[in-house]
Amino acid sequence: MNVLVTGGAGFIGTNLTRKLLTENCHVTILDNFSEQIHGTSKILPPDIAGSVNLIVGDVRDPEVVARALQGQDVLVHLAAETGTGQSMYEVVRYEDVNLKGTAVIFDYLVNNKNHSIHKIVVASSRAVYGEGKYSCTSHGVVYPSKRKTSDLKAGLYDPLCPVCNATCSMLPTDEEARFSPSSFYGITKQIQEQMTLLFAESMGLSAYALRYQNVYGPGQSLKNPYTGILAIFSNLARAGQPIYIFEDGQESRDFVYIDDVVEATWRSISHTTPNTIAALNVGSGEKTTVLEVVEKIVSYFGSSSKINVNGAFRDGDIRHNLADITRIREKLGYEPRTLFAEGINKFLAWAETQQLESDKYEASLNEMKSKGLLHG
């Protein structure tokens, strides 16, 4: 099987490539080696570099895309800008990469009938849900809207029932939940997912939109100050710098280990039922608060970092997310194998061996503050 992985030099892409190679796939990677993620490096890890066809280029370039798609059976479209906060003030960039890049691919496929692509797997995101699914004691299942700035300034962090304005309780969010993204990043992922599923259905292809939760593990970028709170906080803890936690620290995320993400993605690639069109959550089904994450990181490194829960908040952030993974279990037999308690130790043991990156996180926060998007 010939597989094209856009964004294949990234965290998920390189780990997926290792799996594809063990399954005797022929892999082509298309990546522009974004400096925000890769720094100045434009090389693949040595264990895969000699085994793949690497095309250094941009998914927005029609000629590059045409070359990359030649002879491919499956397209795994991972290339994207992924910073929730950054998307709120670099709107054109996020729209251009995430949507135009996808449109260029589909424009080629629809106008070149001799292509051999029969399946598309696109990296969607938990961000398409916004706050996701909640329960109100009076009104049952509800889907809260984006939290109001006035409530957040008053320290009211939990989403409210859209009917009665009462505080409601988080539920695991399934794929039937409505789209309600809270950031421009989330909006681009929603549209990208809808484009993919619509295109595949129209063209008689199979397609999976994998709604990845918070993916983490050894190998993720420690250079990018806009994404990956484990990477950001581990850099700060290793440097002994203060760690500021937004809101009250009780906001929670579904952290899913990279090996589980690779397994879910491989299962979607290798699933043989023709003309399958599906959106699937890829998560652990386990929630962890941000404060728990920071305390674990500081403890692991024996860090002198002071933890400051400061009540500040960013536009675009959500309160909680927890994936209902029933559908992917039923359709693909997926089962997460790495609990967060184990996975974070693996990540931190790896991070400890890496060069300590210069702190760009403070600069990223100052950018948001200057745009009026970081409060407190």
Secondary structure as the mmCIF struct_conf table of DSSP 4:
data_model
#
loop_
_struct_conf.conf_type_id
_struct_conf.id
_struct_conf.beg_label_comp_id
_struct_conf.beg_label_asym_id
_struct_conf.beg_label_seq_id
_struct_conf.end_label_comp_id
_struct_conf.end_label_asym_id
_struct_conf.end_label_seq_id
STRN STRN1 ASN A 2 THR A 6
TURN_TY1_P TURN_TY1_P1 GLY A 7 ALA A 9
BEND BEND1 GLY A 10 GLY A 10
HELX_RH_AL_P HELX_RH_AL_P1 PHE A 11 THR A 22
TURN_TY1_P TURN_TY1_P2 GLU A 23 ASN A 24
STRN STRN2 HIS A 26 ASP A 31
HELX_RH_AL_P HELX_RH_AL_P2 GLU A 35 HIS A 38
TURN_TY1_P TURN_TY1_P3 GLY A 39 THR A 40
HELX_RH_AL_P HELX_RH_AL_P3 PRO A 46 ALA A 49
TURN_TY1_P TURN_TY1_P4 GLY A 50 SER A 51
BEND BEND2 VAL A 52 VAL A 52
STRN STRN3 ASN A 53 VAL A 56
TURN_TY1_P TURN_TY1_P5 VAL A 59 ARG A 60
HELX_RH_AL_P HELX_RH_AL_P4 PRO A 62 LEU A 69
TURN_TY1_P TURN_TY1_P6 GLN A 70 GLY A 71
BEND BEND3 ASP A 73 ASP A 73
STRN STRN4 VAL A 74 HIS A 77
HELX_RH_AL_P HELX_RH_AL_P5 THR A 84 SER A 87
TURN_TY1_P TURN_TY1_P7 MET A 88 TYR A 89
HELX_RH_AL_P HELX_RH_AL_P6 VAL A 91 GLU A 95
HELX_RH_PI_P HELX_RH_PI_P1 ASP A 96 LYS A 100
HELX_RH_AL_P HELX_RH_AL_P7 GLY A 101 ASN A 111
TURN_TY1_P TURN_TY1_P8 LYS A 113 ASN A 114
STRN STRN5 LYS A 119 SER A 125
HELX_RH_3T_P HELX_RH_3T_P1 ARG A 126 TYR A 129
TURN_TY1_P TURN_TY1_P9 GLY A 130 GLU A 131
STRN STRN6 TYR A 134 CYS A 136
TURN_TY1_P TURN_TY1_P10 THR A 137 HIS A 139
STRN STRN7 GLY A 140 VAL A 142
HELX_LH_PP_P HELX_LH_PP_P1 LYS A 146 LYS A 148
HELX_RH_AL_P HELX_RH_AL_P8 THR A 149 LYS A 153
TURN_TY1_P TURN_TY1_P11 ALA A 154 GLY A 155
BEND BEND4 ASP A 158 ASP A 158
STRN STRN8 LEU A 160 LEU A 160
TURN_TY1_P TURN_TY1_P12 PRO A 162 CYS A 164
STRN STRN9 THR A 167 THR A 167
STRN STRN10 SER A 169 MET A 170
STRN STRN11 THR A 173 THR A 173
TURN_TY1_P TURN_TY1_P13 GLU A 175 GLU A 176
BEND BEND5 ALA A 177 ALA A 177
HELX_LH_PP_P HELX_LH_PP_P2 ARG A 178 PHE A 179
BEND BEND6 SER A 182 SER A 183
HELX_RH_AL_P HELX_RH_AL_P9 PHE A 184 MET A 203
TURN_TY1_P TURN_TY1_P14 GLY A 204 GLY A 204
STRN STRN12 SER A 206 TYR A 212
STRN STRN13 ASN A 214 TYR A 216
TURN_TY1_P TURN_TY1_P15 PRO A 218 GLY A 219
BEND BEND7 LEU A 222 LYS A 223
TURN_TY1_P TURN_TY1_P16 PRO A 225 TYR A 226
BEND BEND8 THR A 227 THR A 227
HELX_RH_AL_P HELX_RH_AL_P10 ILE A 229 ARG A 238
TURN_TY1_P TURN_TY1_P17 ALA A 239 GLY A 240
STRN STRN14 ILE A 243 ILE A 245
BEND BEND9 PHE A 246 PHE A 246
TURN_TY1_P TURN_TY1_P18 GLU A 247 ASP A 248
BEND BEND10 GLY A 249 GLY A 249
STRN STRN15 SER A 252 ARG A 253
STRN STRN16 PHE A 255 TYR A 257
HELX_RH_AL_P HELX_RH_AL_P11 ILE A 258 SER A 270
TURN_TY1_P TURN_TY1_P19 PRO A 274 ASN A 275
STRN STRN17 ILE A 277 VAL A 282
BEND BEND11 GLY A 283 GLY A 283
BEND BEND12 GLY A 285 GLY A 285
STRN STRN18 THR A 288 THR A 289
HELX_RH_AL_P HELX_RH_AL_P12 VAL A 290 PHE A 301
TURN_TY1_P TURN_TY1_P20 GLY A 302 GLY A 302
HELX_LH_PP_P HELX_LH_PP_P3 SER A 305 LYS A 306
STRN STRN19 ILE A 307 VAL A 309
STRN STRN20 PHE A 313 ARG A 314
TURN_TY1_P TURN_TY1_P21 ASP A 315 GLY A 316
BEND BEND13 ARG A 319 ARG A 319
STRN STRN21 HIS A 320 HIS A 320
STRN STRN22 ALA A 323 ALA A 323
HELX_RH_AL_P HELX_RH_AL_P13 THR A 326 LEU A 332
HELX_RH_AL_P HELX_RH_AL_P14 PHE A 340 ALA A 351
TURN_TY1_P TURN_TY1_P22 GLU A 352 THR A 353
BEND BEND14 GLN A 354 GLN A 354
HELX_LH_PP_P HELX_LH_PP_P4 GLN A 355 SER A 358
HELX_RH_AL_P HELX_RH_AL_P15 TYR A 361 SER A 370
TURN_TY1_P TURN_TY1_P23 LYS A 371 GLY A 372
STRN STRN23 LEU A 374 HIS A 375
#
